[in-house]
Amino acid sequence: MHHLLVFLALIVASAGASAETLQERMAPCLACHGETGKSEIENTPSLGAQQPAYVLIQLYMFREKLRTFEIMNEMAKPLTDDDLRAFSDFIAALKKPSSPDDSGDPARMQRAQALAQQHRCNTCHNTDYAGRDNIPRIANQREDYLAKTMREYKDNSRHGYDATMADVLQPVTDEQIADLAYYIARVR
């Protein structure tokens, strides 16, 4: 099913190059990342209310292949600098993802909250995890995506524009990554 959505998104993207409205041009993005900004696809980030500066940088990195993920590299390739700014502003205006219905296991939430404070997640990403400037919103992000991303930073298979995340995650165990993802996905 995911491959079908990606295929359809690529078809829409190629046809969308001449689309008149930004909404039409955003359709391929929203097909995977969620029409309302909340992704329903495994390991695909929710983009609603994401920091526009962060999105701009990520789209630029995809376009220039400084960050490699084939689907995103292809989607970003034809985008102009003005497109990158317009897409970033559009994404920032989407409704922020809601937290899951369950508030989580209290003991696990408390343990993960202590970890987040220990590793200062709430410093860079803010106390509400909404991010700021070029630091992403991680509050209520998909748990699977959070865990995947932290693991990739830790093993250096995902590179940011600096080494901060890799450095922060080096001492964090896989079990702790799972707890952090669980907690941040449920921040209220």
C-alpha positions in Angstrom: 0.0 0.0 0.0 2.8 2.4 0.9 4.5 1.8 -2.5 1.2 2.5 -4.3 0.9 5.9 -2.4 4.4 6.8 -3.3 3.9 5.9 -7.0 0.7 7.9 -7.1 2.5 10.8 -5.4 5.2 10.8 -8.0 2.6 10.8 -10.8 0.8 13.7 -9.2 4.2 15.5 -8.7 5.1 15.2 -12.3 1.7 16.4 -13.4 1.7 19.0 -10.6 4.6 20.9 -12.0 2.1 23.0 -13.9 -0.5 23.1 -11.2 -1.9 26.5 -10.5 -2.3 26.5 -6.7 0.1 25.7 -3.9 -2.6 23.3 -2.5 -2.4 21.3 -5.7 1.4 21.3 -5.7 1.4 20.1 -2.1 -0.9 17.1 -2.8 2.0 14.6 -3.3 3.5 15.7 0.0 0.3 15.4 1.8 -0.4 12.0 0.3 2.4 10.5 2.4 2.7 13.0 5.2 -1.0 13.4 5.9 -3.6 15.7 4.5 -3.9 17.4 7.8 -0.2 17.2 8.6 -0.5 14.0 10.6 1.0 11.0 8.8 -0.7 7.6 8.9 2.2 5.8 7.2 4.7 3.9 9.2 8.1 5.7 9.6 6.8 8.7 7.7 7.0 11.9 9.7 4.0 14.1 10.5 4.7 17.6 9.2 1.9 19.7 10.7 3.0 22.9 12.5 6.7 22.1 11.7 9.1 24.9 12.1 9.3 26.6 8.7 13.1 27.2 8.9 13.6 23.5 9.7 11.4 22.4 6.7 13.2 24.9 4.4 16.6 23.4 5.3 15.4 19.8 5.0 13.8 20.4 1.6 17.0 22.2 0.4 19.1 19.2 1.7 16.8 16.8 -0.1 17.0 18.9 -3.3 20.7 19.1 -3.2 21.1 15.4 -2.1 22.8 16.5 1.1 20.2 14.3 2.7 19.5 11.2 0.7 16.1 9.5 0.5 15.3 8.7 -3.1 11.6 9.6 -3.0 12.3 12.9 -1.3 15.3 13.7 -3.5 13.1 13.2 -6.6 10.2 15.2 -5.2 12.5 18.1 -4.3 14.6 18.1 -7.4 12.4 20.5 -9.5 11.7 22.9 -6.6 13.0 26.4 -6.9 14.1 28.4 -3.8 10.7 30.2 -3.9 9.0 26.8 -3.9 11.0 25.7 -0.9 9.9 28.8 1.0 6.3 28.4 0.0 6.2 24.7 0.8 7.8 25.4 4.2 5.3 28.1 5.1 2.4 25.9 4.0 3.6 23.0 6.2 4.1 25.4 9.2 0.4 26.5 8.8 -1.0 23.0 9.0 -2.6 21.9 12.3 -0.1 20.4 14.7 -0.4 16.6 15.2 -2.5 15.6 18.1 -1.2 13.3 20.8 -2.4 9.7 20.9 -5.6 8.9 22.7 -3.8 7.0 25.4 -1.7 9.1 27.8 0.8 6.4 28.1 2.1 4.2 30.9 2.8 6.6 33.8 6.0 4.9 34.9 7.4 4.8 31.4 6.4 8.4 30.8 8.1 9.5 34.1 11.3 7.5 33.2 11.4 9.0 29.7 10.7 12.5 31.0 13.8 12.2 33.2 15.8 11.0 30.3 14.7 13.9 28.1 15.7 16.3 30.9 19.0 14.5 31.4 19.9 14.7 27.7 18.4 18.2 27.4 15.9 17.4 24.7 13.7 20.0 26.3 16.4 22.7 25.8 16.9 22.6 22.1 13.4 21.4 21.2 11.8 23.7 23.9 10.0 22.5 27.0 6.9 21.8 24.9 9.0 20.0 22.2 7.5 22.4 19.5 11.0 23.3 18.3 12.1 26.7 17.2 13.9 28.2 14.2 15.9 25.4 12.5 15.2 22.9 15.3 12.2 20.6 14.5 8.9 20.2 16.3 9.0 16.7 17.7 6.0 16.8 20.0 3.4 14.3 19.0 5.5 13.0 16.1 5.0 9.4 15.1 6.6 7.2 17.7 8.1 4.8 15.1 9.6 7.7 13.2 11.1 9.3 16.4 12.7 6.0 17.3 14.0 5.4 13.8 15.4 8.9 13.5 17.2 8.8 16.9 18.7 5.4 16.0 19.9 6.8 12.7 21.5 9.8 14.3 23.1 7.5 16.9 24.6 5.2 14.3 25.5 8.1 11.9 23.4 6.8 9.1 21.5 10.1 9.2 23.4 13.2 9.1 22.2 16.6 10.2 23.7 19.9 9.4 25.8 19.6 12.5 26.8 16.7 14.8 24.6 17.7 17.8 22.1 14.9 17.6 24.8 12.2 17.0 26.7 13.5 20.0 23.7 13.7 22.3 22.5 10.2 21.4 25.8 8.4 21.7 25.3 7.4 25.4 21.6 6.6 25.0 20.7 2.9 24.8 18.2 1.4 22.4 15.8 0.9 25.2 16.1 4.5 26.3 15.5 5.6 22.6 12.3 3.5 22.6 11.2 5.2 25.9 12.1 8.7 24.6 10.1 8.1 21.4 7.2 6.8 23.4 7.2 9.9 25.7 7.7 12.6 23.0 4.9 11.0 20.8 2.6 11.5 23.8 3.6 15.0 25.0 0.5 16.8 26.1 
